[in-house]
Amino acid sequence: MKNILIPTDFSENSTNALKYAQMLFGSMECSFYLLYVGSLLDTKIEDEVTMNIEIGSSENTKQKLTDLIERTRETNTRPNHSFYSLHEYGFFIPTIRKHVEGQHIDLIVMGTKGVSGIQEKVVGSNAGDVVTKVQCNTLVVPNNVEFSKPMEIAFPTDYNIFYSHEILRSMAEMLQLGEGKFRIMNAIKGGDKLNDEQETNKEYLLDFMEESFPGRYSAHTITNKSVKSAIQCFVESRDIDMMFMVAKNLNFIQLILFDSIVEQISFHTKVPFYVIHQ
């Protein structure tokens, strides 16, 4: 059984994240918890709305959440999937943390619009806060995602972190959902070499992949003065359709998700990001 939390604001991107999660975990027994978090200011508005208009109005978020759950149950034909609604007012991150602990959540799935303007960041503030402030694996799903299991998965790494059992287990669980190839990618500047610690971490990761997923992985070293450009080139040239990252590796999190975009990077609009916490 996998417990998955999906924050929703009833937008298209949050609905797409829900649909993507159902597709990705189609073969697993899952409990999906759909969470709406309203601001404390909304509590008075909701009370007034409920008193003055009919239940079922589009203004009533409790009813909208109930309707979303009912529609999802009707369209989901997998008997191993269950859906539950969570409706609460409060601060977003503390509320997420509370339900991660209370519902024993294994994974958070969040939708994001992706890049639509030159100065926009890849993920919105809510998704960014969840990735960095909540100790739970998170799958960030862009609005233009393709609804198919990933066949090419990229893992950009500088080999500066030790790949703990928790990290490798989280990788393996996602890889076991399909037959996708796992592409380990290291970007270095010209003349740079891995130090002894990096070489040891690399060897440990490759040994794990050889033991667990023989024939399904490859390791690549890309030389480029810009790590971000190297990642962009690698992802687009190989038609990558999911990217793994480790939250502890803040270098890549910063480069890929939170830097202001100085050029349009098309893969951000369709490639899900799976961020692993220890």
Secondary structure, DSSP 8 states (H G I E B T S, - for coil): -EEEEEE--S-HHHHHHHHHHHHHTTTS-EEEEEEEEE-TTHHHHHHHHHHHS-TT-TT-HHHHHHHHHHHHHHH---TTEEEEEEEEES-HHHHHHHHHHHTT-SEEEEEE----STT--SS-HHHHHHHHHS-S-EEEEETT--SS--SEEEEE--S-S---HHHHHHHHHHHTTS--EEEEEEEE-TT----HHHHHHHHHHHHHHHHHSTTSEEEEEEE-S-HHHHHHHHHHHTT--EEEEETT-HHHHIIIIIS--SS--GGGGT--EEEE--
